Amino acid sequence: MANRDGFLCDLQVDPAKPNRTKMRAKFTTAAFSLIVMVLLWGIRAMPADGLITLRSNLGPEETVSRLEREVRARGMTIFAQIDHAAGAAAVDLPLSPTYLLIFGSAKGGTPLMQSVQTIGIDLPLKALVWQDAAGTTFLSYNDPAYLAHRHNVSESAKSVVEAMAGAQQAIAVAVTKAP
């Protein structure tokens, strides 16, 4: 049954005497439970097609530093690091720490571009380290499987996509966990 606010509830109430306190308490409890599940299980912080977000147990500077080390340790090239907060500060605008690392390997990316060149708009790989208003640090990256689907990469490149996705996930987990 839906109340007049459109929220579903299983409470039977007399329409002449609605018990809004019980309905609000039930809705608030459900919302709180969802928030707790998100925090405890590490579920993605923000829904976005193809975007994977992990909470980091470290601050943004340490997270991006570990990201750089992990990428290099895996034999990949770092093409650029962009400090968005520094750019914002240069024009007198506030922005929480936000770093974009662009990295990859021609050995991994080239077979995908041979399959369909438009995937080059999404390559090399990128990872965003950012801090929210509450001071929590996150690492976000594009899911290679999503990118492959977006660009209709051929089946012959499937193993490359799987290897890329596995490597990016391993990097993200290694970088965001506590030392």
C-alpha positions in Angstrom: 0.0 0.0 0.0 1.3 3.5 -0.8 0.9 6.5 1.4 0.0 9.8 0.0 3.7 10.7 -0.4 4.1 7.7 -2.8 6.2 5.6 -0.4 5.3 2.0 -0.2 4.6 0.6 3.2 3.0 -2.4 4.7 1.2 -0.6 7.5 -2.5 -0.6 7.6 -3.7 2.8 8.6 -7.0 4.4 8.9 -7.0 7.1 6.2 -8.9 9.3 8.6 -6.1 9.0 11.2 -2.8 8.3 9.4 0.0 7.3 11.6 2.8 9.2 9.9 5.3 8.7 12.7 5.3 4.9 12.2 5.5 5.3 8.4 8.4 7.8 8.6 10.2 5.6 11.1 9.9 2.6 8.9 11.1 4.5 5.8 14.0 6.1 7.8 15.0 2.7 9.1 15.1 1.2 5.5 17.1 4.2 4.2 19.6 3.9 7.1 19.9 0.1 6.4 20.7 0.8 2.8 23.4 3.4 3.7 25.0 1.0 6.2 25.1 -1.8 3.5 26.8 0.6 1.1 29.4 1.6 3.7 30.1 -1.9 5.0 30.1 -3.8 1.8 32.0 -1.2 -0.2 29.3 -1.0 -2.9 29.9 1.6 -5.5 29.4 5.1 -4.0 27.7 6.5 -7.1 25.8 4.8 -9.8 27.2 5.6 -13.2 27.2 3.4 -16.3 30.6 1.6 -16.5 32.2 3.5 -13.6 33.6 1.5 -10.8 34.3 3.3 -7.5 36.1 2.0 -4.5 36.5 3.6 -1.1 40.1 4.2 -0.1 41.4 3.6 3.4 44.0 6.3 2.8 44.0 10.0 2.0 43.9 11.2 -1.5 47.7 12.1 -1.8 48.7 8.7 -0.4 46.2 6.9 -2.6 47.4 8.6 -5.8 51.0 8.0 -4.8 50.3 4.3 -4.3 48.4 4.2 -7.6 51.5 5.6 -9.5 53.8 3.0 -7.8 51.4 0.1 -8.6 51.0 1.1 -12.2 54.7 1.4 -12.7 55.3 -1.9 -10.9 53.1 -3.6 -13.4 55.1 -2.3 -16.3 52.6 0.3 -17.5 53.4 3.9 -18.6 52.0 6.9 -16.8 51.2 9.4 -19.5 49.9 12.2 -17.3 48.7 13.2 -13.9 46.2 16.0 -13.6 45.6 17.8 -10.3 42.1 19.2 -10.8 42.1 20.9 -7.4 45.3 22.8 -8.3 43.7 23.9 -11.6 40.6 25.1 -9.7 42.8 26.9 -7.2 44.5 28.7 -10.0 41.2 30.4 -10.9 40.2 30.9 -7.3 37.7 28.1 -7.2 37.5 25.6 -4.4 37.7 21.9 -5.1 38.4 18.9 -2.9 41.5 16.9 -3.8 40.9 15.4 -7.2 43.6 13.7 -9.2 43.4 12.0 -12.6 46.0 9.5 -13.6 46.2 8.5 -17.3 48.2 5.3 -17.8 48.4 2.2 -19.9 50.3 -0.1 -22.2 50.4 -0.2 -26.0 50.5 -4.0 -25.7 47.1 -4.0 -24.0 45.4 -1.0 -25.8 46.5 -1.6 -29.4 44.7 -4.9 -29.9 41.5 -3.1 -28.8 42.1 -0.2 -31.2 42.8 -2.8 -34.0 39.4 -4.2 -33.3 37.6 -0.8 -33.3 39.5 2.5 -33.4 36.9 4.5 -31.6 37.9 2.9 -28.3 40.9 5.2 -28.6 38.7 8.0 -27.2 38.6 6.0 -23.9 42.2 4.8 -23.9 44.7 5.0 -22.3 43.2 3.9 -19.0 42.3 6.5 -16.4 41.8 6.5 -12.7 40.3 9.3 -10.6 41.3 9.7 -7.0 39.0 12.1 -5.2 37.8 13.2 -1.8 34.2 13.9 -1.0 32.9 16.7 1.3 33.0 14.4 4.3 36.7 13.8 3.7 36.4 10.2 2.4 38.7 9.3 -0.4 37.6 7.2 -3.4 39.2 5.7 -6.5 37.0 5.6 -9.7 37.8 4.1 -13.0 36.0 3.0 -16.2 35.2 -0.7 -16.4 37.1 -2.0 -19.5 34.2 -4.5 -20.2 31.8 -1.5 -20.3 34.2 0.3 -22.7 34.5 -2.8 -24.9 30.7 -3.0 -25.1 30.3 0.7 -25.7 32.6 0.5 -28.8 31.4 -3.0 -29.9 34.9 -4.5 -29.6 35.1 -7.9 -31.5 35.0 -11.2 -29.7 38.6 -11.9 -30.7 39.7 -9.1 -28.3 37.7 -10.5 -25.4 40.7 -12.0 -23.6 42.5 -8.6 -23.8 39.5 -6.9 -22.2 39.3 -9.5 -19.5 43.1 -9.2 -18.8 42.8 -5.4 -18.7 39.7 -5.5 -16.4 41.5 -7.9 -14.0 44.7 -5.8 -13.9 42.7 -2.6 -13.3 40.7 -4.2 -10.5 43.8 -5.7 -8.9 45.5 -2.2 -9.0 42.5 -0.5 -7.5 42.2 -3.0 -4.6 45.9 -2.9 -3.9 45.9 0.9 -3.9 42.8 1.5 -1.7 43.4 -1.0 1.1 45.2 0.0 4.3 48.9 -0.7 4.4 
